[in-house]
Amino acid sequence: MVNVSDSKNYKVIGTNPIRHDGYDKVTGRAVYGADIKLPGLIWASIVRSPHAHAVLKSVDTSAAEKVDGVFAVMTGKDLPHLADSWIDHGEGTENVAWSSENIMATKKVLYKGHAVAAVAAKDRYVADYAASKIKVEYEELESVTNVEDATKEGAPILLEDLVGDHIGKKVEKTNIASVTRHEFGDPDKAFQDAEHVVERTFTLQMVHQGYIEPHNATATWDEEGRVKVWTSTQGAFPVRTSTAAILDMDVSKVKVTPLEIGGGFGGKIPIYLEPVCATLSKKSGRPVKAVMERSNVFQASGPAPGGTITVKMGTDKNGKLIAADTSIKLEAGGFPGAAVGAAVQCIFAPYEIANTRIDGYDIVVNKPKSAAYRAPGSPQAAFATETVVNELADLHGMDPVDFRLLNASKEGTRRADGVVFPVIGNEEVLDAAKASDHWKSELGTPMKGRIRGRGVASGYWFNVGLKSTVNLTVNTDGVVALVEGSTDIGGTRTSISMQAAEILGIPATDFRPTVGDTETAGYADVTGGSRTTYATGFAAVKAAENLIEVLKERCSIIWSLDKQDIDFENGTFFATKDPELKFTFKQLAANLDSTGGPAASSGSVDLESAGGAFGTHIVDLDVDPDTGKTDIVRYTAVQDVGTVIYPAYCRGNIQGGVVQGIGWGLNEEYFMKDDGSQANTSYLDYRMPTALDMPNIDVIMVEKPNPGHPFGVRGVGEVPICPPIAAIGDALHDALGKRFYDAPMKPGRILNVLGKISD
Amino acid sequence: MAKLFLPYHLKKATNDEDYVEVKGKNLREVIDNLEKMYPGTKEYLVEENRIKPGLAAICGYSATRKGLLQELEDDTEVHFLPSIAGG
């Protein structure tokens, strides 16, 4: 590990204790959403549109209602009719009317798989059969499934009532929901003065997060008018907020219990099934469960947007970047809200450029409403920028890492959207990449019949803060029960406990961490934005510090001393004026009953950003010029991670992001048919990397502590998916002498670029 | 005075300056004073007494969590960007 910080001599931070959820996960005892069984439980089946774009003329449920074993049937008209209104999820807002229409259409279907009705029956087979009896009349419309077609003159309009905001101008009858611009300096003049200018246009396809566990929900609507939900989610409280808003009820009437989660990566922030199950429960008087089939996960949940990005960059004669211009057009799916805002923030972030212009377009198309996917918008942006940066480095005859170091953003650099960077580790990451064994090594001999190439690329994510709460209670045996509202996707029960453990001077294994429901845990925003170890960890630190104050009070009672004469260090409470008076944490825990009973504390935060983080990746791959097949043979990810709390998690998180980025770069795509439907809706056809495809991924963690956190935590989970697409493209160029501007760089595309096959 | 970087389409109101200096102890006062200086700008930034949905106010290095109540020191930069958390 490269360590650039003055790290303290931590006892818990930086170690790898046995994870608290480990045994349950590896033995299969962990309870997931699909495992939930309640008395009287019935199953839901959802009727989905076979068309990508159509007017919903009528829905006839009469035949389904007569099927033996059916308890309830619903259409979109059973959901409250909601006017446009916005709910706030912290940094990120949701238009409730659009969300409701996305959950079940009442007017138009906007993508194949769009829900139009649902049935609840005694089991899922009867439910499926009854659903097949629902007659839906559609008036099919022309569909548009990419940003070019959606913005052509005369293109079919998806949302008749959408009023686009095009750089402050209100525009009706448009599929462009918004156009934003950021401009600093004079990019046009700077391009005229540039020594070299490279302008390229890139295309990317929609891709899915690929979590193993499908979306699921179970709900009851009881006699008091309260809704209880069990679900797989990245945030129980945001599910509560969204469900309550869509059902037009107060948040406190909805209780959400998050179960273990089998992956999310951003895709389990929106909701799809919860209001449907609740409504069917209201109609049937029974608990209702729904679990998506994989094909529906692909077609009806929220993938990452594809789109088109044009990047133009110019350098002076010394290789200094002096101008950059981009147009980012991303597919929102059926409703506005592509990750274009984030792409705008990230696209030139690794570089210091005086003259910049960024145009971002949020464009609705007949595809599922896109959602967040690990650093939403940034991998697409990095593919474009980093490819152009590598071309410019070539034109200057410079080593691409040296070129990046010459132009690297640093503390005080004004990002292209205007915001000035605080302490960041971009240069340290590039230094570490340059010093890495991988970058200094020879390429080695390719496999027989293959050509080997090496590529490099950087990426950035801004890491958010937001709200978190942690509650602690001391058991009489000295074990601390920790309740947090942040759902645990990547092992955060342990990384949160470790931070409290460090403060309390006890091992992390002396914690019993639990993810609570919305009525037992304090409020927490989503587990997303690389925020949980940072923000919920900060809340745990506060709770632990508050607990120390509570426990000092207890010592003062036992020792008949003023609290101010009691101190705490390394897990021991002691009287400052009498060295004989001291308690270890466990000893004091055993004496709490006579001092006022249980000792408990709470900590909560609402934090600003953790400060951005950067990664630089190096990849070696072998490519077969006859078949276009590629094999990744070596990969190194270098990343600024702030202070490492749990090194094994940190490394694993980065490796996971790299693998997803490699899949995005090489194979993954929503392959769309002419009728606007997705052709590859199973993991047999949607080609994700497996363990058999991957070499070991080396990780170099650069610690540039975040000065805004007690231990210096930043965020880890999103940066690693940003550089791989561009790094792979660069490696292919090194091997084949051809640049790639379209992802995925699948065998057919490679052969196409080599001129061996045509489109 | 705070340095207020306006969204691009509002720059025309400020003669294409990258930023304008506006007095105010907190973000609410700064935006109110901006409206006095450049009428019509506030409606793009504030809705129902809060920062407009979909916008984040960056005060200094990152998005404020205090909304219009965010205190501002002299020379603090304020930007308005799309609000987004991540995946």
Contacts between the chains, C-beta under 8 A, distances in Angstrom:
chain1	res1	chain2	res2	distance
A	86	B	53	3.6
A	86	B	54	7.3
A	88	B	53	6.8
A	89	B	85	7.0
A	90	B	85	6.0
A	91	B	56	5.6
A	91	B	63	5.8
A	91	B	83	4.6
A	91	B	84	6.0
A	91	B	85	4.5
A	92	B	83	5.7
A	92	B	84	5.4
A	92	B	85	4.6
A	93	B	53	4.3
A	93	B	54	5.1
A	93	B	83	6.3
A	167	B	8	6.1
A	167	B	9	4.6
A	168	B	7	7.3
A	168	B	8	7.9
A	168	B	9	2.9
A	168	B	10	7.0
A	168	B	44	7.0
A	169	B	9	7.5
A	180	B	7	7.5
A	180	B	8	7.2
A	180	B	82	6.9
A	181	B	8	4.0
A	181	B	9	7.3
A	182	B	8	6.2
A	183	B	8	6.0
A	184	B	18	6.3
A	209	B	87	7.6
A	264	B	87	8.0
A	265	B	87	5.7
A	266	B	86	7.0
A	266	B	87	2.2
A	267	B	87	7.5
A	269	B	87	7.4
A	339	B	84	6.8
A	340	B	82	7.6
A	341	B	81	6.8
A	341	B	82	2.8
A	341	B	83	7.4
A	341	B	84	4.9
A	342	B	82	7.6
A	342	B	84	4.8
A	342	B	86	7.2
A	344	B	81	7.8
A	344	B	82	7.2
A	345	B	81	6.6
A	371	B	87	7.6
A	372	B	85	7.5
A	372	B	86	6.2
A	372	B	87	3.4
A	373	B	87	5.0
A	374	B	86	8.0
A	374	B	87	4.7
A	375	B	86	6.6
A	375	B	87	6.6
A	376	B	84	7.0
A	376	B	86	6.4
A	376	B	87	5.1
A	417	B	79	7.3
A	417	B	81	6.1
A	418	B	5	4.9
A	418	B	18	7.8
A	418	B	77	7.8
A	418	B	79	4.9
A	418	B	81	8.0
A	419	B	58	5.3
A	419	B	61	6.9
A	419	B	62	7.9
A	419	B	77	7.6
A	419	B	79	5.4
A	419	B	81	7.3
A	420	B	61	6.6
A	420	B	77	6.4
A	421	B	61	7.3
A	422	B	61	4.2
A	422	B	62	7.8
A	461	B	86	7.0
A	462	B	62	8.0
A	462	B	86	7.8
A	463	B	86	7.6
A	464	B	63	7.8
A	464	B	85	4.9
A	464	B	86	5.8
A	465	B	62	7.4
A	465	B	65	7.1
A	466	B	65	7.6
A	466	B	85	6.7
A	525	B	85	7.3
A	526	B	85	6.5
A	528	B	85	5.7
A	528	B	86	5.2
A	528	B	87	5.5
A	529	B	85	4.0
A	529	B	86	3.1
A	529	B	87	7.4
A	530	B	86	6.2
A	531	B	85	7.3
A	531	B	86	7.4
A	606	B	65	4.5
A	607	B	65	6.8
A	608	B	61	7.5
A	608	B	62	4.1
A	608	B	63	6.3
A	608	B	64	6.9
A	608	B	65	5.9
A	609	B	61	6.9
A	609	B	62	3.4
A	609	B	63	6.5
A	611	B	61	7.2
A	611	B	62	7.6
A	718	B	86	5.8
A	718	B	87	6.5
